[in-house]
Amino acid sequence: MINLAATKENNALVSAIKKISQTKWVGNTVHDSMDKCLTAINLECCKNSGWYSPVCVRIAGLTGFYMVNEDGSLCADYRVIKEDDKKFRIETLTPTGYNELEQYYIRFCS
């Protein structure tokens, strides 16, 4: 894991995620390693190249691990929950949760 860059955008995303209810996260895709989860998330993200080896961060006050994009920004609409040493679950925001995230993000960036 690495530290997340303290940019205005990343700080706004973290603040926005903290406002989203845990019930707005869903997921049942399970892998046996964090690396496999991050690779799967990376394939879904449009910001990263196919050559990027994703890394994650754990952020105080948030549940799970979040991927850091190739450009250093936070991938805020996916998270990984470690259930045990060989069980990692990918969760995504529901459409309602994503809409709320965007609204909070815009507010916190202003």
Secondary structure, 3 states (H helix, E strand, C coil): CCCCCCCHHHHHHHHHHHHCCHHHEEEEEEECCHHHHHHHHHHHCCCCCCCCCCEEEECCCCCCEEEECCCCCECCCEEEEEEECCEEEEEEECHHHHHHHHHHHHHHHC
